[in-house]
Amino acid sequence: MGERRSREVHHDDGIHIEAGDGRRVVADARSAVGDVNVLSHAHADHTFRRTPGTVVCSAETAALVEARTGTSVPDHVESTDEISLLPAGHVVGSRAALVEHGPDSETPGRRVLYTGDFSVRDRLYLEGFDPVDADVLVMETTYGKPTYRFPPEAELQAEIRDWLADHPDRPLFLFGYSLGRAQKLQALAREATNRPLVVHGAVRTVNDAIESATDLSFPATPYDEVDELAGDEIVVLPTHLARHDWVQSLVAKHGGLKAGFSGWAVDRSFRYRGGYDATFPLTDHCDFDELAAVVEAVDPEVVYTHHGFDAEFADFLRTTFDRDARPLLGDQTTLGDF
């Protein structure tokens, strides 16, 4: 059993899953190609540099990848005989993959659940991930430490709306990832105020792609179409621009306030790294307790963790719940590598 498991899942370029009869499923690789290729969502660290033939992904993810990278995904499908996609609750179009294979000459029948990035919370226009039974669970553990426990979603959103409404006379600069957080910030701003909404070009590109693939709408003015801020706008920008000189100058010129949105906001240092006036732990990932609950719901024989606090969370599962759990570090191919 241990030898078979050592070959069943490994992390190299993407997540490699052996699917019986020597077939290999490769998920979220940059360049590696498998017999079947899965793309869980359209964030840059999960997408390929070139299209590897047929790709299993949602139509929304295919549209977003093309809009953000210029790489088309013409041969995408939403399922195969061995792979079913499940809403992952991370961003628009995100999917977990259930790989079912066997029995065959080498392995008995197995169900391998690859979560991709995921969240179990219902958030605005997104439904959270609903766990299913599996023999093997391959899960991201971005916030896999007890430090990362977030408030209930309704409470958090109410706090954000109140903050947005409490500063009517100053421009507000909101920072979140262009795909995911930025759209939720726009939705929250629309709920909280009727102030003009301005977005960075990268955010507008994502807005347009989502609108083309879904019935969602994010009406906002692109920043490059604004001659001068009037001072009552809410401006949504990508996180990486929080400390850029032109942004700092714009905020200072108009007496604006900056707010950062991320699960990392539970760390005091997050506020200072971004130079934010306010921070909120709005995230598209599970917190520590939600990760643990997913493991219990799936009830797998073995758990493989990756991203974030993967080693810490695997150790927690082993010591607290006596689970067979191991972190998937790069280039691991045998059980002895763990």
C-alpha positions in Angstrom: 0.0 0.0 0.0 2.8 2.5 0.9 4.6 1.9 -2.4 1.5 2.4 -4.4 0.6 5.6 -2.6 4.1 6.9 -3.2 3.3 6.8 -7.0 -0.3 7.9 -6.7 0.2 11.6 -6.1 3.3 13.8 -6.4 4.1 17.5 -6.8 6.5 18.5 -9.5 5.3 21.1 -12.1 1.7 21.0 -10.9 0.0 18.1 -9.1 0.5 14.7 -10.8 -2.1 12.0 -10.1 -1.8 8.5 -11.4 -5.2 7.5 -12.7 -4.8 3.8 -13.4 -3.4 1.8 -16.4 -0.5 4.2 -16.4 -2.5 7.2 -17.2 -1.5 10.5 -15.5 -3.7 13.5 -14.6 -1.7 16.7 -14.3 -3.4 19.6 -12.5 -2.4 23.3 -12.5 0.9 22.9 -14.2 2.8 25.7 -16.0 4.3 23.5 -18.7 4.0 19.8 -17.7 1.5 17.8 -19.8 -0.4 14.7 -18.7 -2.8 12.3 -20.4 -5.5 14.5 -19.0 -4.8 18.1 -17.9 -6.9 20.0 -15.3 -7.0 23.7 -14.7 -8.7 24.6 -11.5 -8.9 28.4 -11.9 -7.4 31.4 -13.7 -4.9 32.8 -11.2 -1.5 33.2 -12.7 0.3 30.7 -10.4 -2.1 27.9 -11.6 -2.2 28.5 -15.3 -0.1 27.2 -18.1 2.3 29.0 -20.4 1.0 27.1 -23.4 -2.2 25.1 -24.1 -1.5 21.4 -23.5 -4.1 19.9 -25.7 -7.5 19.1 -24.1 -7.9 20.8 -20.8 -10.6 20.0 -18.2 -11.8 23.3 -16.8 -14.9 25.5 -16.5 -16.0 27.7 -19.4 -15.5 30.7 -17.1 -11.9 29.8 -16.4 -11.2 29.3 -20.1 -12.5 32.8 -20.8 -10.6 34.4 -17.9 -7.3 32.7 -18.9 -7.6 34.0 -22.5 -8.5 37.5 -21.3 -5.6 37.7 -18.8 -2.9 35.9 -20.7 -3.9 35.9 -24.4 -3.6 32.1 -24.3 -6.8 30.5 -25.7 -8.2 27.2 -24.4 -10.1 26.0 -27.4 -10.3 22.3 -26.5 -11.6 22.6 -22.9 -14.2 20.2 -21.6 -16.0 20.2 -18.2 -15.7 16.5 -17.6 -14.3 13.2 -18.8 -15.0 9.6 -18.1 -12.7 9.8 -15.1 -12.9 13.4 -14.0 -15.8 15.4 -12.5 -15.5 19.1 -11.7 -17.0 20.5 -8.5 -17.5 24.2 -7.6 -14.5 25.2 -5.5 -15.9 28.5 -4.2 -12.5 30.3 -4.7 -13.1 32.7 -7.6 -15.5 32.8 -10.6 -15.1 29.6 -12.5 -12.9 27.8 -9.9 -13.4 24.0 -9.7 -12.1 21.1 -7.7 -11.6 17.9 -9.5 -12.7 14.4 -8.5 -10.6 11.8 -10.3 -12.1 8.3 -10.2 -10.2 5.3 -11.6 -10.0 1.6 -11.6 -10.1 -1.1 -10.7 -7.6 -2.1 -13.3 -4.6 -4.4 -13.6 -2.5 -2.3 -11.2 -4.9 -0.6 -8.7 -8.3 -1.1 -7.1 -10.9 1.6 -7.7 -9.9 4.9 -6.1 -11.4 8.4 -5.7 -8.9 11.2 -5.6 -10.2 14.7 -4.7 -8.0 17.6 -5.8 -9.4 20.8 -4.3 -7.3 23.4 -6.1 -7.7 26.7 -4.2 -11.0 26.6 -2.5 -13.4 28.2 0.1 -16.4 26.6 1.8 -18.0 30.0 2.5 -20.9 31.3 0.5 -19.7 34.8 -0.5 -21.8 37.3 -2.4 -22.2 35.8 -5.9 -20.2 32.6 -5.1 -21.3 29.3 -3.5 -18.8 27.6 -1.2 -17.2 24.3 -1.8 -19.2 21.2 -0.8 -16.9 18.3 0.2 -17.5 14.8 -1.2 -16.2 11.4 -0.1 -12.8 10.4 -1.4 -10.1 7.9 -0.7 -7.3 10.5 -1.3 -7.6 14.2 -0.6 -5.1 16.6 -2.2 -5.8 20.0 -0.6 -4.3 23.5 -0.5 -3.5 24.7 3.0 -2.7 28.4 2.5 -4.0 29.2 6.0 -3.2 25.9 7.7 -2.2 27.3 11.1 -4.5 28.0 14.1 -3.5 31.7 13.9 -5.7 32.0 10.8 -9.3 31.9 12.0 -11.5 34.4 10.3 -14.8 36.0 11.5 -18.1 34.8 10.1 -18.7 36.0 6.6 -21.8 38.0 7.3 -20.2 39.8 10.2 -17.1 40.5 8.1 -19.0 41.9 5.1 -21.1 44.1 7.4 -17.9 45.5 8.9 -16.6 46.3 5.5 -19.8 48.0 4.3 -19.9 50.1 7.5 -16.3 51.2 6.9 -17.1 52.1 3.3 -20.1 54.1 4.4 -18.4 55.9 7.3 -16.0 57.9 5.1 -18.3 59.8 2.6 -16.0 62.8 2.2 -12.7 61.1 1.3 -11.7 58.9 -1.7 -11.2 55.3 -0.7 -8.5 53.1 -2.3 -9.3 49.4 -1.9 -6.6 46.7 -2.7 -7.3 43.1 -3.6 -6.3 40.6 -6.3 -7.6 41.5 -9.7 -9.4 38.2 -10.1 -11.5 37.4 -7.0 -11.1 40.0 -4.3 -11.5 43.0 -6.6 -14.9 41.9 -7.8 -16.1 41.3 -4.3 -14.9 44.7 -3.2 -16.9 46.2 -6.1 -20.0 44.3 -5.1 -19.6 45.4 -1.4 -19.1 49.0 -2.5 -22.3 48.9 -4.5 -24.2 47.6 -1.5 -22.7 50.1 0.9 -22.8 53.4 -1.1 -23.8 55.0 -4.4 -20.4 56.6 -4.9 -18.6 56.5 -8.3 -16.6 53.3 -8.7 -13.2 53.4 -10.5 -11.1 50.3 -11.3 -7.6 49.7 -12.5 -7.2 48.4 -16.0 -6.3 44.9 -14.8 -9.4 44.7 -12.8 -11.5 46.0 -15.8 -10.1 43.2 -17.9 -11.2 40.6 -15.4 -14.6 42.3 -15.1 -15.2 42.2 -18.8 -14.2 38.5 -19.0 -16.5 37.5 -16.2 -19.4 39.5 -17.7 -18.8 37.8 -21.0 -19.0 34.3 -19.5 -21.6 34.8 -16.8 -24.7 36.9 -15.9 -22.7 38.9 -13.4 -22.2 42.6 -13.9 -19.5 44.9 -12.5 -20.2 48.4 -13.8 -17.2 50.7 -13.0 -15.2 53.3 -14.8 -11.6 52.3 -15.8 -9.0 54.6 -14.2 -7.4 55.5 -17.5 -10.7 57.0 -18.6 -10.8 59.4 -15.6 -9.2 62.8 -16.2 -9.1 63.7 -12.6 -10.5 62.2 -9.4 -13.3 64.4 -7.9 -12.6 63.1 -4.4 -15.7 61.0 -3.8 -14.7 57.9 -5.7 -14.0 54.4 -4.5 -11.0 53.1 -6.4 -10.3 49.4 -6.6 -6.7 48.4 -7.4 -4.6 45.2 -7.5 -2.8 44.4 -4.2 0.7 44.7 -5.7 0.2 48.4 -6.3 -0.4 49.3 -2.7 3.1 50.8 -2.2 3.7 52.1 -5.7 4.8 55.7 -5.9 2.0 56.9 -8.2 -0.6 55.3 -6.0 0.9 56.9 -2.9 1.0 60.3 -4.6 -2.6 59.9 -5.7 -3.7 59.0 -2.2 -1.8 61.9 -0.6 -3.0 64.4 -3.2 -6.7 63.7 -2.5 -6.5 62.9 1.2 -7.6 59.4 0.6 -7.7 56.3 2.8 -6.2 52.9 1.8 -7.7 49.6 2.8 -6.2 46.1 2.3 -8.2 42.9 2.0 -6.6 39.5 2.6 -6.6 36.6 5.0 -3.1 37.7 5.9 -4.7 40.8 7.6 -4.9 38.8 10.8 -1.2 39.5 11.0 -0.5 43.0 12.3 2.4 43.3 9.8 0.1 43.1 6.8 -1.2 46.6 7.6 2.3 48.1 7.7 3.6 46.3 4.7 0.9 47.8 2.5 0.7 51.2 4.3 -3.0 50.7 4.9 -5.3 52.8 7.0 -7.5 49.8 7.5 -7.4 46.0 6.9 -10.0 43.3 6.7 -9.5 39.5 6.5 -11.6 39.1 3.4 -10.3 36.0 1.6 -11.0 33.5 -1.0 -9.5 30.6 1.0 -10.6 28.5 3.9 -9.4 29.4 7.4 -7.8 26.8 9.7 -11.0 25.4 11.2 -12.6 25.2 7.8 -9.7 23.2 6.4 -10.0 20.8 9.4 -13.8 20.4 8.8 -13.2 19.6 5.1 -10.9 16.7 6.0 -13.4 15.3 8.4 -16.2 15.6 5.8 -14.2 13.9 3.1 -12.8 11.3 5.5 -10.0 10.1 3.2 -7.4 7.4 3.8 -4.6 9.8 3.2 -4.3 13.6 2.9 -1.7 15.4 0.8 -1.2 19.1 1.7 0.4 21.8 -0.5 0.8 25.6 -0.5 1.0 27.8 2.6 1.4 26.0 5.9 1.3 22.6 4.4 3.8 20.9 6.8 2.2 22.4 9.8 -1.3 21.4 8.8 -0.2 17.9 7.9 1.4 17.6 11.3 -1.8 18.8 13.0 -3.8 16.2 11.2 -1.4 13.4 12.3 -1.0 14.4 15.9 -4.6 15.6 16.6 -6.7 13.2 14.5 -4.2 10.4 13.8 -4.7 11.0 10.1 -2.3 9.8 7.4 -1.2 13.2 6.2 1.9 14.4 4.3 3.0 17.7 2.8 3.5 17.6 -1.0 6.9 19.3 -1.4 8.3 19.8 -4.9 9.9 16.9 -6.7 8.7 14.3 -4.1 8.1 11.0 -5.8 8.6 8.4 -3.1 7.2 7.9 0.4 10.7 8.2 1.8 10.9 11.8 0.6 8.2 13.0 3.0 
